[in-house]
Amino acid sequence: MRLTTKGRYAVTAMLDLALHEDQGPITLADISMRQGVSISYLEQLFAKLRRGKLVESVRGPGGGYKLAGGAAAISVAQIVEAVNDSMDATRCLGKGDCQDGAVCLTHHLWSDLSARLRQFLDEISLADLVSREDIQRVSSRQDHCATNVRSSISALERII
């Protein structure tokens, strides 16, 4: 079982959105700057998150993305599943054909692990993560760094 980069980045981007939802719609450029994920990769993820009805896009000036339904209503498992990331620890992806078309010796063990992982991630909402003090500290640091980068870019633009 692997939580891929796709799933990790999707959770990170959604958490960033939840942390900044009081600022209105958030652009992918802002998420990209704070989280170090390319805008093109975020576009791919947010297309899937939008299809999964976890985010809504807002067009026009001041547009961007916002959570659909609020941080308390969105679980980490929903995010991972929306970007088609597997939480299955079996070799056969839960089909039961892992050993020449039959169940292997450890199929049920890995299947149980998959179910527990799904349950664990389903019990954690974005609101739960937003309320954590350690996450608040990291977010504050990222916001500070992003502000410094924006200031530097503005200064360079004035010089040019």
N, C-alpha and C positions, 0 to 999 in steps of 0.2 A: 504494500500500500504506500502510495506517495501522494502527498498533497503537492501538486505541481506549482510552478511559478505562477501560472495563470490563476489558480485558486488563491494563492497568497497575495498576489497583487490586487485581485478583485476585493478581497477582504480589507486590505490596506486602503484602497481607494474609497471604499464604502465607509470605512471608519473615518477617514479624512472628511468625507462629505457630512457625516453625522456630527463630527466635532465642529464644523463650520456652518451648520444649517441655519443658525441664527443670522448669518450674513446674507441670506437670500441665495439665489442660484449660484452655484460654484462652477467655475470654468475648469475644463480639463487642463488648461495651461497652469492654473494655480495648483491643482493636485499634482501635476507633473513636477512643478518646481519644488514643492514641499516633500514629495515622496521619491523623487529621482526615477520616475517611470516615464518612458517616452509617451508623447501625446498620441502617436499612432497606435501604440499598444493599448493605451487607455480607451481610444475610440473603439477598438475591437471589443474590449471588455464591456464598455458601456452600451454597446449595441446589444449584447447578450443580456445585460442587466435590465435594459429597457424592455426587451422582449419578455423577460421574466417578471415584469411589472414591479421591479424593486426600485427603479428610479424613473423620474419624469424629466423630459428635456423642456427647457424654457427658451424660446427663440427671441431674437432681437437684442437690442442694446441692454446690457445688464443680464443677459441670458446665461444659461449654463445648465447644470443639473441639480435636482433636489431629490430627496428621498421620497418615495411613494409610500405613504402610510405611516411614516414616522419610525424613529430608531428603535422604539420598544417592540414594534411589530415585525422587525426583520432579524432573523437569526443568521448566525454564521453559516449554518448548514444550507440555508436557502441561497446564500450568496455563492457558495462553492458549487452547488448544484446548478445555479443559473448559468454559470460559465462552463458547464459540462465537465467539471472536474470530478473524477471518480474518488469515492471514499471506500472503495472495495479492496479488501486486503487479500482476496483470493486470487489465485493465478487464472482462474476461469471466468473472472468477472461475475461471479455468483451463479453461473449457469449449471454448475455441477458436472461438467464434462472435463475435469482437470486431468484425468488419467485415462487416456485412450477412450474417451467418451463416457467415463464413469466418475463418480465422486472419489477423490483421493483421500488418503488417510487423515489428513489434517484439514480438509475442506470445512468442516463444521466449526473448528477452532477459529479459522480466519474469517469465516462468515459471522460468527459471534462477535469477533473484534470489530468488524465493519459496522455491525448494528450498534455496538456501544459507542464507537466513534461518531456515528451519525447522531445518536441520542445526545451525546456530550455536546456536540457543536450546535444541535438544535436547541439546547437549553441556554445558550449564550446569545443574547441579543446585542445589537449595536449599542443600545442604551446602557446595557451592563458594562460594556467596554468603555464607553464615554465617561461613565461615572468613576472609573478607576483612577486613583491618584497618579500612579506611575504613567499611565497613558496621557493624562493631562500634562504632566511634566514634559514628556517627549513632544507633545503637540505644541506646547509653548515654545520650546527650543526651536522646533521647525518653523513656527510662525516668525520668530525673531530672525532666523537665518534668511527666510524668504523676504522679509522686509529689507534686510541689508542688501540682498541681491538686487531687489527692485530699485533701491536708492542708488546703487552703483551703476545700474543700467541707465537710470535717468540722468545721472551726472555725466556719463559718457556720451549720451545723446545730445546733451547741451553743448558739450565740447565739439562734437562733430558737427 
